[in-house]
Each structure stands twice: as C-alpha cells, then as structure tokens.
Amino acid sequence: MQNYIKEVIKNMPKDWLNLTTHRLDIYEEKLAKTQFLEEFINLYNNDISDISALAELPTAYDYIRLGHPLSCVLEWVVANAQQLSSENIISFDSKTMPILAILRKNLLENKKTRILYTDVLPTSFDVTVLKSVYGYEFELHKIEQGTKVDEFDGSTIFIQQKEHISDFNIIPNIDFFININTILGSILLVNGTKNESYISEIQHVRRRETIAMTPENCLVALQNYVGETSLKIADNNLETDKRSVLNSIQKVTNTTSKPLVASSGLSMQYAIMMGLIDDANLNHPKKTIKFIVPPNCYGGTNDQARRVAACIENVEIVDLPVDGENDMVQSIERILTTLADEDAVPYIIAEIPTNPRVEVPDLTKLEAVLSKKRTTKTGKTAIDPVFILDQTFCPNVHFLGRDAILSSIRAISYASGSKFPSGGKCTAGYCIVNEKNSSISEKIDLHLSLCENEATPQQYQILATQLPSMKQRIEDAYKNTLEFVNFIKEVLPAAKINFVSSELASQGFTPSVFSLDLPTKGNSLEEKESYKRALNLKLINLMITEIPDESKFCVSYGQLKGCYWTIPATSTQGTTKEGDKDYIVRTSMSPDLDLEMHKKVFLKFVESI
C-alpha cells in the first residue's frame, strides 16, 4: 500500500492539487467519492499508477471544498488500515467542526454526548458559546492515555492530538475517534455499524458549514504516511500575505473596518449567521430571529440557512421572492412590516445581482425600505434589519463605504473568494461590515475562530497574488460577456437573456455571467419544458466538445481563463425546492478566451435548431 501511494504521489495529475471546481459532465453527485474510489481501487488492485490512468478517474466531488481526489485517497488509506469502509473516514480542514457535526445530529435526536480527550482540546473550542448559542449539550472529560472507557448512554467522542494524523487505535466503547493536527486539520473515524447513520450528516456539515482537509494538507498527510516528509508547511509569509489581503479587500470595497477571511464562502456565511444569532440573543433576548432568504438563491446559502434554523429554537426562515415577476424591494417592505408587528429580529440575506437571473433592484428604493422606521403592534420601535449582501457576482461595487448606498443601514457584505478574488484558484471567502454595524464584526470573528474556518496560509497566499488584479479582470471579463451577449441577441433573437443593462453597467455592475432562456416548442407546457431542457444540454455539450480547452461544463465564475457553462437547477440549486429551480443555461466568461471561436460554435448550435 505504501509503495503504491508513493507512486500515486509521484504521478498524480496537477489538477488534484490546483482545481477548485470540476467538470459536471464527468460527475454524478449520487456517486460522489464512491465512483472515484471504485475506479481508483481497481487501479490499485492492478498496480496501475501512471499519470494517464489517474487523470481518467471520474470527478470525486463537484466542489473541492466538499472533498477531492487527495482527500478520498487519504480517507481510503486510513480506512484500509482499520479494515473499514472509506465512508467511515472523513477529513476536515477544521479541528473543531467534526465535533460540532456530531453534536448537531445529537441535538436533533435529543441524544447525550460525552467528549473524552487525552492532551488538550483545540484552543478555539468554547464550551460556553457552544452550549449557549448553538444549543449543544455534552459532557467533557480529560483522561489519561490507556484509561479504560466505560459504556455510556449516548455517543462517546475521543479526541487525540497526533503528529501522524492517519494513525488510529480503536478501543471499545468509543463511537467517534478524532485525530487532530495543528498543521493539517483533523480526521474523523466513525466506529461501529450503529453509528453509520451519522456519516451522511457529518459529510453534510463538511459540505455546508466548513471544508474538507485541503489538497495541500492531504498531500502532506499522505507523504507522512509513506515516510517521505516531516509535518511542515511553509507559511513564512503568512502575516505579510494576510496584511496584503486585508488591505486589498478594504481598497476594493472602499471600507475601513477590518475584513474577515474564511476557508470558503459558506464558512464565511456560517460565521455571519452564528455571529448575528449570538448578537441577537445578547441584545434582544428571547425574541424570534428571522433570516429572510430568497428561495431560489445559491443552493448552499438556502440549505445552510435552513439547517441553522432547524437547530435553534428561536430562529426561523422567511422566503424572500426576488426574481422574475417579484421585486426585491417590495418583498422586503412586505416582510419587514410583518416582522415589525411580530417584534422579531430581521436578518436579510440577498445576492446583488441575483443568481441566476442577474437582476439588480432599485438601490435608492432598497436603501429607503431598509432604513424605514417601523413600530411593533404595541407602538414600540421595531428592531432595524441587518442586510447581509452576497456580493460574489460584483465584488467591485461600493455598497458599504462612507456615503455609499448601504452606509446608513446595518449591512454586511461577503463574497466567495473562489470566484473573482482568487480567479478560481482557492475556495476562501471574505466579509466586511460597514461603520453602522461595526460592533457585530467581533461576534462574527468569534464564531469564525470557534469553527476554525479562517482561511489557510495557502489561501491567503493565493488571494494576496490575485486580489490586486481583480478589478481589471472584472472589467475585461465584462467586455467579453457583453460582446457575446450582443452576438446571441443578433443570431438567436428568440432567446431570453438575463444580463445587466448598460445603465446598470455605468453604475459599476459589470458581471461576467448571464443566463439564457432558450426558445422552445411543443403542444403542452410539459413538452415545451422537456424540449428546452434537452436543448440546454445540447448547447452545453456542443460548446465543451468543440472547445475542450476553454469551455467547461462547470459551476464556477470569475475564472482566469475560458468559459464555464451550467444549469443552475442541476448544479448550484441542488438542494433548492423543485418549484424554485431554474432550468436555464448560465454562462460565465473570463477575461482570457477565444471569443470568436465561441461565437462560431454558438452559431453552429443556432443553425442546428
């Protein structure tokens, strides 16, 4: 096994270390990880480890933050040593999130949890906050190495600090083993068939509230397993890189408060949500907290918000219709009026421009409705909202700085760093608060630290390199997108294109993504819908087949090169309710691509229909 892994490390494709999103045409979500591993194990059994064979393996996960080839290999190696299924092993970048994943399931099932540890707990493991804000209940015991563990009516978690993070020693009466390493993160082992129901729940926490152990760290763990390296990752420039990143974020957002940088956009959103809940419990005790969320926005946002609400009694979700026939400002006005009557704490999460229909509300009216003074049924002043703006599509627009459109109301802006900030090179995300809301920053930082979801040294390094050129890349990508959109209007006028107007572009909204509602035909709504869905795939398959070096069936945005195509309903809206899904084509363009070739192939598609 060690010899084979040595060869795999030597021959692995560069994409295993560098890609953050993968091709959807060679990925089946229901077979995530298993499909990759089945074929990898087949290579192992036949002692095949050449680069061409490894490169042909199917995609393990669509987003690298959920898992990736190297995390799958690491987990399989650990499982093999313990004669377990690889599903029983789950690696994390964070050292606390595997604990929180188990606590979450036990909270929902009203089951007791006992946490045992021999050395020290992760420094960020805050018992008081976990019990008071998250609602988790558990016993905590420090034990000596080799102590006999008695039976327990509930789940027992055993935590150890390990230099060799892949080494486990299974002992009786323990349900979950967590090896933590200050450099690499953590690996969780699910012990016994009675605990297998936890596996999908734990993986869902990794999918939504944190990230997998990074490819870089998985590689170090595998090298350590085969005895090739000591556990050391160069981070000599971390403070310099971090300072550069924070300065760049302040500059691009035109703000002065200290930015926070997380391991992913959803890690950032989770810290924002939990920080706001913590703040509300402190300043508005016993009041209901309402997160107002568009039902068709990015699936991760929607899913995470509902998962948080499921765990905390006084937190609820309110749907915010924003797209198509619905106006964001009118929807917010209606909802805030209702919540003022209820004397609830209103937190609004919204994307501007919206995804996938690329719509921007009337910002003057938005500011007015958010700053409007409202009263409760008893005549008291209602709690003013916090507007949480997902600015991923247009991170260059100034919303929060002094005299900006959202400077007068409590607002937070955040963005997925896997898009324009890093050019698709890492998953990190960041947030910034305005002066009106500066007190909340400490709370968000507290929960970002508690979950150990801050960006990694490598992510800071990538952002420090990429952020300075971001505004120019946004401008160049927009020019390509505008030209392509105008071409489509010319050759396929029957298609409905969702893109920003020239008026919005003059205000700084220059996204490089548009959505395409292709013309359809049929004798019934069902026939028309079926025809359009087939046409969507026909277009995408033609583009990625004819331009394989540049066009990808992929969900990313803000990439450095090429053109990415996806269908939101079957990718980013994976966990969205069926009626709220968008079966349209979403296209994202980069500053660097063969635009004439893309026009030529699109014209070929038009002529074929």
For each residue, the residues with C-beta under 8 A, 3 or more apart:
1: 4 5 77 80
2: 5 6 225 226 227
3: 6 7
4: 1 7 8 44 47 49
5: 1 2 8 9 73 77 222 225 226
6: 2 3 9 10 226 228
7: 3 4 10 11 49
8: 4 5 11 12 49 54 73
9: 5 6 12 219 222 223 226 228
10: 6 7 49
11: 7 8 49 50 51 54
12: 8 9 16 17 51 54 69 70
13: 16 51 54 55
14: 17 18
15: 18 19 55
16: 12 13 19 54 68 69 70 215
17: 12 14 70 215 216 219
18: 14 15 215 425
19: 15 16 22 64 68
20: 63 64 65 418 422 424 425 426 427 556
21: 62 63 64 418 424 554 555 556
22: 19 26 27 59 60 61 62 63 64 554
23: 26 27 59 544 552 553 554
24: 27 59 62 553 554 555 566 570 571
25: 540 541 544 553
26: 22 23 58 59
27: 22 23 24 32 58 59 61 62
28: 31 32 35 58
29: 32 62 574
30:
31: 28 34 35 58
32: 27 28 29 35 36 60 61 62 66 67
33: 36 37 60 61 67 72 86 87
34: 31 37 38 87
35: 28 31 32 38 39 58 60
36: 32 33 39 40 57 58 59 60 69 72
37: 33 34 40 41 60 72 76 86
38: 34 35 41 42
39: 35 36 42 43 57 58
40: 36 37 43 44 57 72 73 76
41: 37 38 44 45 76
42: 38 39 45 46
43: 39 40 46 48 49 53 54 57
44: 4 40 41 47 48
45: 41 42
46: 42 43
47: 4 44
48: 43 44 53
49: 4 7 8 10 11 43 53 54
50: 11 53 54
51: 11 12 13 54 55
52: 55 56
53: 43 48 49 50 56 57
54: 8 11 12 13 16 43 49 50 51 57
55: 13 15 51 52
56: 52 53
57: 36 39 40 43 53 54 60 69
58: 26 27 28 31 35 36 39
59: 22 23 24 26 27 36 62
60: 22 32 33 35 36 37 57 67 68 69 71 72
61: 22 27 32 33 64 66 67 68
62: 21 22 24 27 29 32 59 66 555 571
63: 20 21 22 66 427 555
64: 19 20 21 22 61 67 68 212 215 427
65: 20 207 211 212 263 264 266 418 427
66: 32 61 62 63 203 206 207 211 212
67: 32 33 60 61 64 71 72 206 212
68: 16 19 60 61 64 71 72 212 215 218
69: 12 16 36 57 60 72 73 215
70: 12 16 17 73 74 215 218 219 222
71: 60 67 68 74 75 91 212 213 215 218
72: 33 36 37 40 60 67 68 69 75 76 86
73: 5 8 40 69 70 76 77 218 222
74: 70 71 77 78 91 166 187 213 218 221 222 225
75: 71 72 78 79 86 89 90 91 187
76: 37 40 41 72 73 79 80 86 89
77: 1 5 73 74 80 81 166 222 225
78: 74 75 81 82 89 166 168 187 189
79: 75 76 82 83 84 85 86 87 88 89
80: 1 76 77 83 86
81: 77 78 166 168
82: 78 79 88 168 170 189
83: 79 80
84: 79 88 89 189
85: 79 88
86: 33 37 72 75 76 79 80 89
87: 33 34 79 190 196 199
88: 79 82 84 85 189 190 191 196 199
89: 75 76 78 79 84 86 187 188 189 190
90: 75 98 187 188 190 199 202 203 206
91: 71 74 75 185 186 187 188 212 213 218
92: 95 97 98 185 186 187 188 206 210 211 212 213
93: 185 210 211 212 213 214 217 263 452 453 456
94: 97 98 185 186 210 211 263 451 452 453
95: 92 98 122 124 180 181 182 185 186 452
96: 99 100 122 124 125 450 451 452
97: 92 94 100 101 186 205 206 209 210 451 452 453
98: 90 92 94 95 101 102 176 178 186 188 202
99: 96 102 103 115 125 157 159 178
100: 96 97 103 104 130 134 136 205 209 451
101: 97 98 104 105 188 201 202 205 206
102: 98 99 105 106 113 155 157 176 198 202
103: 99 100 106 107 113 130 134 136 138
104: 100 101 107 108 136 201 205 311
105: 101 102 108 109 111 198 201 202
106: 102 103 109 110 111 112 113 136 137 154 155
107: 103 104 110 134 135 136 137 311
108: 104 105 310 311
109: 105 106
110: 106 107
111: 105 106 154 155
112: 106 137 138 139 152 153 154 155
113: 102 103 106 136 137 138 139 154 155 156 157
114: 138 139 141 152 154 155 156 157
115: 99 138 139 140 141 157 159
116: 141 142 143 149 156 157 158 159 174
117: 120 121 140 141 142 143 158 159 160
118: 142 143 144 145 159 160
119: 160 161
120: 117 123 161
121: 117 125 140 159
122: 95 96 125 180 452
123: 120
124: 95 96 449 450 451 452
125: 96 99 121 122 130 450
126: 129 130 446 450
127: 130 131 140
128: 131 132
129: 126 132 133 134 278 446 447 450
130: 100 103 125 126 127 133 134 136 138 450
131: 127 128 134 135 136 137 138
132: 128 129 281
133: 129 130 274 277 278 281 447
134: 100 103 107 129 130 131 274 311 312
135: 107 131 311 312 313
136: 100 103 104 106 107 113 130 131
137: 106 107 112 113 131
138: 103 112 113 114 115 130 131
139: 112 113 114 115
140: 115 117 121 127
141: 114 115 116 117
142: 116 117 118
143: 116 117 118 147 149
144: 118 147
145: 118
146:
147: 143 144
148:
149: 116 143 156 158 171 172 173 174
150: 173
151: 173
152: 112 114 155 156 173
153: 112
154: 106 111 112 113 114
155: 102 106 111 112 113 114 152 175 176 195
156: 113 114 116 149 152 173 174 175 176
157: 99 102 113 114 115 116 174 175 176 177 178
158: 116 117 149 171 174 176 177 178
159: 99 115 116 117 118 121 178 180
160: 117 118 119 177 178 179 180
161: 119 120 179 180 181 182
162: 165 167 179 180 181
163: 181 224 231
164: 167 224 225
165: 162 179 180 181 184 185 186 187 221 224
166: 74 77 78 81 179 187 221 224 225
167: 162 164 179
168: 78 81 82 177 179 189
169:
170: 82 174 177 189 191
171: 149 158 174
172: 149
173: 149 150 151 152 156
174: 116 149 156 157 158 170 171 177 191
175: 155 156 157 190 191 192 194 195
176: 98 102 155 156 157 158 188 189 190 191 195 198
177: 157 158 160 168 170 174 188 189 191
178: 98 99 157 158 159 160 186 187 188 189
179: 160 161 162 165 166 167 168 186 187 189
180: 95 122 159 160 161 162 165 185 186
181: 95 161 162 163 165 184 185 186 221 231
182: 95 161
183: 217 220 231 232 233
184: 165 181 213 217 220 221 231
185: 91 92 93 94 95 165 180 181 213 214 217
186: 91 92 94 95 97 98 165 178 179 180 181 213
187: 74 75 78 89 90 91 92 165 166 178 179 213 221
188: 89 90 91 92 98 101 176 177 178 202
189: 78 82 84 88 89 168 170 176 177 178 179
190: 87 88 89 90 175 176 195 196 198 199 202
191: 88 170 174 175 176 177 195
192: 175 195 196
193: 196
194: 175
195: 155 175 176 190 191 192 198 199
196: 87 88 190 192 193 199
197: 200 201
198: 102 105 176 190 195 201 202
199: 87 88 90 190 195 196 202 203
200: 197 203 204
201: 101 104 105 197 198 204 205
202: 90 98 101 102 105 188 190 198 199 205 206
203: 66 90 199 200 206 207
204: 200 201 207 208 307
205: 97 100 101 104 201 202 208 209 210
206: 66 67 90 92 97 101 202 203 209 210 211 212
207: 65 66 203 204 300
208: 204 205 266 270 300 303 304 307
209: 97 100 205 206 266 267 270 304 307 451 453
210: 92 93 94 97 205 206 263 264 267 270 451 453
211: 65 66 92 93 94 206 214 263 264 267 427 453
212: 64 65 66 67 68 71 91 92 93 206
213: 71 74 91 92 93 184 185 186 187 217 218 221
214: 93 185 211 217 218 456 458
215: 16 17 18 64 68 69 70 71 218 219
216: 17 219 220 233 456 458
217: 93 183 184 185 213 214 220 221 233 456
218: 68 70 71 73 74 91 213 214 215 221 222
219: 9 17 70 215 216 222 223
220: 183 184 216 217 223 224 229 231 233
221: 74 165 166 181 184 187 213 217 218 224 225
222: 5 9 70 73 74 77 218 219 225 226
223: 9 219 220 226 228 229
224: 163 164 165 166 220 221 227 228 229 230 231
225: 2 5 74 77 164 166 221 222
226: 2 5 6 9 222 223
227: 2 224
228: 6 9 223 224
229: 220 223 224 232
230: 224
231: 163 181 183 184 220 224
232: 183 229
233: 183 216 217 220 457 458
234:
235: 238 457
236:
237: 240 241 461
238: 235 241 242 457 460 461
239: 242 243
240: 237 243 244 464
241: 237 238 244 245 457 460 461 463 464
242: 238 239 245 246 261 460 464
243: 239 240 246 247
244: 240 241 247 248 464 467
245: 241 242 248 249 259 261 430 455 460 463 464 467
246: 242 243 249 250 258 259 261
247: 243 244 250 251
248: 244 245 251 252 463 464 467 468 470
249: 245 246 252 253 259 261 430 432 467
250: 246 247 253 254 255 256 257 259 432
251: 247 248 254
252: 248 249 395 396 467 470 471
253: 249 250 259 395 398 399 400 401 413 432
254: 250 251 398 400 401 402 404
255: 250 259 400 401 432 434
256: 250 401 402 435
257: 250 432 433 434 435 438 441
258: 246 441
259: 245 246 249 250 253 255 430 431 432
260: 268 271 430 431 432 441 444 445 448 454
261: 242 245 246 249 268 417 428 429 430 454 455 459 460 463
262: 265 267 268 271 428 429 430 431 448 453 454 455
263: 65 93 94 210 211 267 427 428 429 453 454 455 456 459
264: 65 210 211 267 268 416 417 418 427 428 429 453
265: 262 268 269 300 390 392 414 415 416 417 418 427 429
266: 65 208 209 269 270 300 301 304 429
267: 209 210 211 262 263 264 270 271 429 448 451 453
268: 260 261 262 264 265 271 272 414 429 430 431 448 453
269: 265 266 272 273 300 301 304 349 388 390 414 429
270: 208 209 210 266 267 273 274 304 308 447 451 453
271: 260 262 267 268 274 275 431 444 445 447 448 451 453
272: 268 269 275 276 388 412 414 431 444
273: 269 270 276 277 291 304 305 308 347
274: 133 134 270 271 277 278 308 447 451
275: 271 272 278 279 440 443 444 445 446 447 448
276: 272 273 279 280 289 347 386 388 440 443 444
277: 133 273 274 280 281 289 308 312 315
278: 129 133 274 275 281 282 443 446 447
279: 275 276 282 283 439 440 443
280: 276 277 283 284 287 289 345
281: 132 133 277 278 284 285 314
282: 278 279 285
283: 279 280
284: 280 281 287 345 383
285: 281 282
286: 314
287: 280 284 314 343 344 345 383
288: 314 315 316 342 344 345
289: 276 277 280 312 314 315 316 344 345 347
290: 315 316 317 318 339 344 345 346 347
291: 273 305 308 309 315 316 317 318 347 348 349
292: 317 318 319 320 332 335 339 346 347 348 349 385
293: 297 301 302 305 317 318 319 320 349 350
294: 297 302 319 320 321 322 323 349 350 351 354
295: 302 319 320 321 576 577 580
296: 302 322 323 573 576 580 581 582
297: 293 294 301 302 322 349 350 351 354 355 390
298: 301 302 351 355 390 572 573
299: 302 303 572 573 574 575 576
300: 207 208 265 266 269 303 304 572 575
301: 266 269 293 297 298 304 305 349 351 390
302: 293 294 295 296 297 298 299 305 306 575 576
303: 208 299 300 306 307 575 576
304: 208 209 266 269 270 273 300 301 307 308
305: 273 291 293 301 302 308 309 317 349
306: 302 303 309 310 317
307: 204 208 209 303 304 310 311
308: 270 273 274 277 291 304 305 311 312 315
309: 291 305 306 312 315 316 317
310: 108 306 307
311: 104 107 108 134 135 307 308 315
312: 134 135 277 289 308 309 315
313: 135
314: 281 286 287 288 289
315: 277 288 289 290 291 308 309 311 312
316: 288 289 290 291 309
317: 290 291 292 293 305 306 309
318: 290 291 292 293 335 339
319: 292 293 294 295
320: 292 293 294 295 328 331 332 335 348 350
321: 294 295 326 331
322: 294 296 297 326 327 328 331 350 354 359 361
323: 294 296 326 354 357 359
324: 357
325:
326: 321 322 323 330 331
327: 322 330 331 361
328: 320 322 331 332 350 354 359 361 366
329: 332 333 361 362 365 366 369
330: 326 327 333 334
331: 320 321 322 326 327 328 334 335
332: 292 320 328 329 335 336 348 366 369 370
333: 329 330 336 337 369 372
334: 330 331 337 338
335: 292 318 320 331 332 338 339 346
336: 332 333 339 340 346 369 372 374 382 385
337: 333 334 340 341 374
338: 334 335 341 342
339: 290 292 318 335 336 342 344 346 382
340: 336 337 343 344 374 375 376 382
341: 337 338 376 377
342: 288 338 339 376
343: 287 340 376 377 378 380 382 383
344: 287 288 289 290 339 340 383
345: 280 284 287 288 289 290 383
346: 290 292 335 336 339 383 385 386
347: 273 276 289 290 291 292 385 386 388
348: 291 292 320 332 370 385 386 387 388
349: 269 291 292 293 294 297 301 305 388 390
350: 293 294 297 320 322 328 354 387 388 389 390
351: 294 297 298 301 354 355 389 390 391 392 393
352: 360 361 389 390 391 393 394 397 399
353: 358 359 360 393 394 500 509 511
354: 294 297 322 323 328 350 351 357 358 359 360
355: 297 298 351 358 392 393 513 568 572
356: 498 513 515 568 572 582 584 586
357: 323 324 354 498 515 582
358: 353 354 355 393 498 499 500 511 513 514 515
359: 322 323 328 353 354 498
360: 352 353 354 363 500 504 509
361: 322 327 328 329 352 365 366
362: 329 365 366
363: 360 366 367 405
364: 367 368 405
365: 329 361 362 368 369
366: 328 329 332 361 362 363 369 370 405
367: 363 364 370 371 405 406 408 409
368: 364 365 371 372
369: 329 332 333 336 365 366 372
370: 332 348 366 367 385 387 406 409
371: 367 368 384 408 409
372: 333 336 368 369
373: 381 382
374: 336 337 340 381 382
375: 340 379 380 381 382
376: 340 341 342 343 379 380 381 382
377: 341 343
378: 343
379: 375 376
380: 343 375 376
381: 373 374 375 376
382: 336 339 340 343 373 374 375 376
383: 284 287 343 344 345 346
384: 371 409 410
385: 292 336 346 347 348 370 409 410
386: 276 346 347 348 410 411 412 437 440
387: 348 350 370 406 409 410 411 412
388: 269 272 276 347 348 349 350 411 412 414
389: 350 351 352 399 406 411 412 413 414
390: 265 269 297 298 301 349 350 351 352 414 415
391: 351 352 394 395 397 399 413 414 415
392: 265 351 355 395 415 416 419 420 557
393: 351 352 353 355 358 419 511 513 557
394: 352 353 391 397 474 508 509 510 511
395: 252 253 391 392 415 419 420 421 470 474
396: 252 420 470 471 474 508 510
397: 352 391 394 507 508 509
398: 253 254 401 404 508
399: 253 352 389 391 404 405 406 411 413
400: 253 254 255 404 406 407 411 413 432 433 434
401: 253 254 255 256 398 404 407 434
402: 254 256 407 435
403: 407
404: 254 398 399 400 401 407 434
405: 363 364 366 367 399
406: 367 370 387 389 399 400 409 411 434
407: 400 401 402 403 404 411 434 435 436
408: 367 371 436
409: 367 370 371 384 385 387 406 436
410: 384 385 386 387 434 436 437 440
411: 386 387 388 389 399 400 406 407 433 434 436 437
412: 272 386 387 388 389 431 432 433 434 437 440 444
413: 253 389 391 399 400 431 432 433 434
414: 265 268 269 272 388 389 390 391 429 430 431 432
415: 265 390 391 392 395 419 420 421 429 430 431
416: 264 265 392 419 421 427 429
417: 261 264 265 421 422 426 427 428 429 430 455 459 463
418: 20 21 65 264 265 421 422 424 426 427 428 429 556 558
419: 392 393 395 415 416 422 424 556 557 558
420: 392 395 396 415 423 470 473 474 557 558
421: 395 415 416 417 418 428 430 463 466 467 470 558
422: 20 417 418 419 425 426 428 459 462 463 466 467
423: 420 466 473 558 559 560
424: 20 21 418 419 556 558 559 560
425: 18 20 422 462 466 560
426: 20 417 418 422 458 459 462 463
427: 20 63 64 65 211 263 264 265 416 417 418 459
428: 261 262 263 264 417 418 421 422 455 456 459 460 462 463
429: 261 262 263 264 265 266 267 268 269 414 415 416 417 418
430: 245 249 259 260 261 262 268 414 415 417 421 455
431: 259 260 262 268 271 272 412 413 414 415 444
432: 249 250 253 255 257 259 260 400 412 413 414
433: 257 400 411 412 413 437 438 440 441 444
434: 255 257 400 401 404 406 407 410 411 412 413 437 438
435: 256 257 402 407 438
436: 407 408 409 410 411
437: 386 410 411 412 433 434 440 441
438: 257 433 434 435 441
439: 279 442 443
440: 275 276 279 386 410 412 433 437 443 444
441: 257 258 260 433 437 438 444 445
442: 439 445 446
443: 275 276 278 279 439 440 446 447
444: 260 271 272 275 276 412 431 433 440 441 447 448
445: 260 271 275 441 442 448 449
446: 126 129 275 278 442 443 449 450
447: 129 133 270 271 274 275 278 443 444 450 451
448: 260 262 267 268 271 275 444 445 451 453 454
449: 124 445 446 452 454
450: 96 124 125 126 129 130 446 447
451: 94 96 97 100 124 209 210 267 270 271 274 447 448
452: 93 94 95 96 97 122 124 449
453: 93 94 97 209 210 211 262 263 264 267 268 270 271 448
454: 260 261 262 263 448 449
455: 245 261 262 263 417 428 430 459 460 463
456: 93 214 216 217 263 428 459 460
457: 233 235 238 241 460 461
458: 214 216 233 426 461 462
459: 261 263 417 422 426 427 428 455 456 462 463
460: 238 241 242 245 261 428 455 456 457 463 464
461: 237 238 241 457 458 464 465
462: 422 425 426 428 458 459 465 466
463: 241 245 248 261 417 421 422 426 428 455 459 460 466 467
464: 240 241 242 244 245 248 460 461 467
465: 461 462 468
466: 421 422 423 425 462 463 469 470
467: 244 245 248 249 252 421 422 463 464 470
468: 248 465
469: 466 472 473
470: 248 252 395 396 420 421 466 467 473 474
471: 252 396 474 475
472: 469 475 476 591
473: 420 423 469 470 476 477 558 560 590 591
474: 394 395 396 420 470 471 477 478 510 512 558
475: 471 472 478 479 510
476: 472 473 479 480 591 592
477: 473 474 480 481 512 558 589 590 591
478: 474 475 481 482 505 510 511 512
479: 475 476 482 483
480: 476 477 483 484 512 589 590 591 593 595
481: 477 478 484 485 499 511 512 513 514 589
482: 478 479 485 486 499 505
483: 479 480 486 487 595
484: 480 481 487 488 587 589 595 598 599 602
485: 481 482 488 489 497 499 514
486: 482 483 489 490
487: 483 484 490 491 599 602
488: 484 485 491 492 495 497 516 602
489: 485 486 492 493 495 497
490: 486 487 493
491: 487 488 602 603 606
492: 488 489 495 518 519 602 606
493: 489 490
494: 519
495: 488 489 492 516 517 518 519
496: 516 517
497: 485 488 489 514 515 516 517
498: 356 357 358 359 514 515 516 517 584
499: 358 481 482 485 511 514 515
500: 353 358 360 504 505 509 510 511
501: 504 505
502: 505 506
503: 506 507
504: 360 500 501 507 509
505: 478 482 500 501 502 508 509 510
506: 502 503
507: 397 503 504
508: 394 396 397 398 505
509: 353 360 394 397 500 504 505
510: 394 396 474 475 478 500 505
511: 353 358 393 394 478 481 499 500 514
512: 474 477 478 480 481 557 558 588 589 590 591
513: 355 356 358 393 481 557 586 587 588 589
514: 358 481 485 497 498 499 511 586 587
515: 356 357 358 497 498 499 568 582 584 585 586 587
516: 488 495 496 497 498 539 584 585 586 587
517: 495 496 497 498 532 584
518: 492 495 532 535 536 539 584 585
519: 492 494 495
520: 528 529 531 532 535
521: 527 528 531
522: 525 526 527 528 529 530 531
523: 527
524: 527 528
525: 522 528 529
526: 522 529 530
527: 521 522 523 524 530 531
528: 520 521 522 524 525 531 532
529: 520 522 525 526 532 533 583
530: 522 526 527 533 534
531: 520 521 522 527 528 534 535
532: 517 518 520 528 529 535 536 583
533: 529 530 536 537 583
534: 530 531 537 538
535: 518 520 531 532 538 539 609
536: 518 532 533 539 540 567 583 584 585
537: 533 534 540 541 567
538: 534 535 541 542 605 608 609
539: 516 518 535 536 542 543 565 585 602 605
540: 25 536 537 543 544 553 565 566 567 585
541: 25 537 538 544 545 553
542: 538 539 545 546 601 604 605 608
543: 539 540 546 547 551 563 565 598 601 602 605
544: 23 25 540 541 547 548 551 552 553 565
545: 541 542 548
546: 542 543 551 597 601 604
547: 543 544 550 551 563 594 597 598 601
548: 544 545 551
549: 562
550: 547 561 562 563 593 594 597 598
551: 543 544 546 547 548 562 563 564 565 598 601
552: 23 544 562 563 564 565
553: 23 24 25 540 541 544 564 565 566
554: 21 22 23 24 564 565 566
555: 21 24 62 63 564 566 571 572
556: 20 21 418 419 424 559 564 588
557: 392 393 419 420 512 513 564 588
558: 418 419 420 421 423 424 473 474 477 512 588 590
559: 423 424 556 562 564 588 590
560: 423 424 425 473 590 591 592
561: 550 590 592 593
562: 549 550 551 552 559 590 592 593
563: 543 547 550 551 552 587 588 589 590 593 598
564: 551 552 553 554 555 556 557 559 587 588
565: 539 540 543 544 551 552 553 554 585 586 587
566: 24 540 553 554 555 570 571 572 585 586
567: 536 537 540 570 571 582 583 584 585 586
568: 355 356 515 571 572 573 581 582 583 584 586
569: 573 576 581 582 583 584
570: 24 566 567 573 574 583
571: 24 62 555 566 567 568 574
572: 298 299 300 355 356 555 566 568
573: 296 298 299 568 569 570 576 580 581 582
574: 29 299 570 571
575: 299 300 302 303
576: 295 296 299 302 303 569 573 580 581
577: 295 580 581
578: 581
579:
580: 295 296 573 576 577
581: 296 568 569 573 576 577 578
582: 296 356 357 515 567 568 569 573 586
583: 529 532 533 536 567 568 569 570
584: 356 498 515 516 517 518 536 567 568 569
585: 515 516 518 536 539 540 565 566 567
586: 356 513 514 515 516 565 566 567 568 582
587: 484 513 514 515 516 563 564 565
588: 512 513 556 557 558 559 563 564
589: 477 480 481 484 512 513 563 593
590: 473 477 480 512 558 559 560 561 562 563 593
591: 472 473 476 477 480 512 560
592: 476 560 561 562
593: 480 550 561 562 563 589 590 598
594: 547 550 597 598
595: 480 483 484 598 599
596: 599 600
597: 546 547 550 594 600 601
598: 484 543 547 550 551 563 593 594 595 601 602
599: 484 487 595 596 602 603
600: 596 597 603 604
601: 542 543 546 547 551 597 598 604 605
602: 484 487 488 491 492 539 543 598 599 605 606
603: 491 599 600 606 607
604: 542 546 600 601 607 608
605: 538 539 542 543 601 602 608 609
606: 491 492 602 603 609
607: 603 604
608: 538 542 604 605
609: 535 538 605 606
